[in-house]
Protein backbone atom coordinates (compact mmCIF):
# COMPACT_ATOMS: atom_id res chain seq x y z
CA UNK A 1 0.00 0.00 0.00
CA UNK A 2 1.10 3.59 -0.65
CA UNK A 3 0.04 6.96 0.77
CA UNK A 4 0.00 10.50 -0.51
CA UNK A 5 0.10 13.10 2.27
CA UNK A 6 -0.92 16.68 1.49
CA UNK A 7 -0.21 19.40 4.03
CA UNK A 8 -2.68 22.29 3.99
CA UNK A 9 -2.64 25.49 6.02
CA UNK A 10 -5.64 27.76 6.30
CA UNK A 11 -8.10 29.61 8.49
CA UNK A 12 -8.81 27.82 11.78
CA UNK A 13 -12.45 28.89 11.71
CA UNK A 14 -13.00 26.94 8.46
CA UNK A 15 -11.78 23.53 9.72
CA UNK A 16 -15.27 22.05 10.04
CA UNK A 17 -16.19 23.31 6.58
CA UNK A 18 -13.00 21.69 5.25
CA UNK A 19 -13.95 18.37 6.85
CA UNK A 20 -17.41 18.58 5.28
CA UNK A 21 -15.90 19.32 1.87
CA UNK A 22 -13.52 16.36 2.22
CA UNK A 23 -16.45 14.04 3.09
CA UNK A 24 -18.92 15.34 0.51
CA UNK A 25 -16.74 16.21 -2.48
CA UNK A 26 -13.19 14.90 -2.30
CA UNK A 27 -13.91 11.43 -0.92
CA UNK A 28 -16.57 10.58 -3.54
CA UNK A 29 -14.22 11.75 -6.33
CA UNK A 30 -11.31 9.75 -4.90
CA UNK A 31 -13.48 6.64 -4.65
CA UNK A 32 -13.85 6.76 -8.44
CA UNK A 33 -10.08 6.44 -8.92
CA UNK A 34 -8.68 2.98 -9.53
CA UNK A 35 -6.73 1.61 -6.58
CA UNK A 36 -8.10 4.05 -3.98
CA UNK A 37 -8.20 2.39 -0.54
CA UNK A 38 -9.10 5.12 1.94
CA UNK A 39 -8.58 8.60 3.30
CA UNK A 40 -7.78 10.28 6.61
CA UNK A 41 -7.87 14.01 7.31
CA UNK A 42 -5.95 15.15 10.39
CA UNK A 43 -6.29 18.68 11.75
CA UNK A 44 -4.66 20.97 14.29
CA UNK A 45 -7.42 23.39 15.28
CA UNK A 46 -4.92 25.75 16.95
CA UNK A 47 -2.60 26.28 13.98
CA UNK A 48 -4.92 25.74 11.02
CA UNK A 49 -2.68 22.99 9.67
CA UNK A 50 -4.29 19.88 8.19
CA UNK A 51 -2.97 16.68 6.63
CA UNK A 52 -4.96 14.77 4.04
CA UNK A 53 -3.74 11.19 3.72
CA UNK A 54 -5.00 9.11 0.81
CA UNK A 55 -4.22 5.40 0.63
CA UNK A 56 -3.61 3.47 -2.59
CA UNK A 57 -3.31 -0.24 -3.31
CA UNK A 58 -0.01 0.27 -5.17
CA UNK A 59 2.52 2.91 -6.15
CA UNK A 60 1.28 2.59 -9.73
CA UNK A 61 -2.31 3.38 -8.68
CA UNK A 62 -1.13 6.36 -6.64
CA UNK A 63 0.94 7.70 -9.55
CA UNK A 64 -1.93 7.16 -12.01
CA UNK A 65 -4.17 9.34 -9.82
CA UNK A 66 -1.74 12.30 -9.70
CA UNK A 67 -3.40 14.50 -12.32
CA UNK A 68 -6.89 14.13 -10.87
CA UNK A 69 -5.54 14.52 -7.33
CA UNK A 70 -3.76 17.74 -8.31
CA UNK A 71 -7.04 19.19 -9.61
CA UNK A 72 -8.97 18.18 -6.49
CA UNK A 73 -6.24 19.53 -4.22
CA UNK A 74 -6.18 22.92 -5.93
CA UNK A 75 -9.97 23.21 -6.04
CA UNK A 76 -10.18 22.39 -2.35
CA UNK A 77 -7.42 24.79 -1.33
CA UNK A 78 -8.85 27.62 -3.40
CA UNK A 79 -12.40 27.21 -2.12
CA UNK A 80 -11.24 26.99 1.51
CA UNK A 81 -8.72 29.83 1.39
CA UNK A 82 -5.92 27.37 2.18
CA UNK A 83 -2.38 26.99 0.94
CA UNK A 84 -0.90 23.66 -0.07
CA UNK A 85 2.39 23.50 1.85
CA UNK A 86 3.60 20.06 0.74
CA UNK A 87 2.66 16.88 -1.09
CA UNK A 88 4.63 13.81 -0.07
CA UNK A 89 4.42 10.17 -1.06
CA UNK A 90 5.19 7.15 1.11
CA UNK A 91 5.11 3.40 1.11
CA UNK A 92 2.99 2.11 3.99
CA UNK A 93 5.26 -0.37 5.72
CA UNK A 94 3.00 -1.02 8.73
CA UNK A 95 -0.68 -0.41 9.41
CA UNK A 96 -3.08 -1.50 12.13
CA UNK A 97 -6.61 -0.26 12.57
CA UNK A 98 -8.84 -1.56 15.32
CA UNK A 99 -12.45 -2.03 14.27
Steps between C-alpha positions, in 0.01 A plus 500: 500500500610859435394837642496854372510760778398858422571772754253789496504820703200727528254685719429321829136607493445305175622159626151352532408626154819338367405168660154521343651574159738204535207268587253630242718587201855369518428153638234415238735617221791300643283189525463512121877468452640154439695363795363744760490334844410773748552848636580668831491873570692614808466853636663729754224742599750736667732553203268446204724225365339189352632180344301309241622142468374292209578129482561307178530129428830551314753764402376468142141579605618798704707634209213446254276718719743796512334720238151463645635539854678822402172645370307399812773635727506839329121529489479418869776740602357783293145459628616478863752784488780254579854462376648167399829484692621156389406182317697193602479136401577198717492125500288371788727252673274435801132561568260391772147624544277370775139453395 
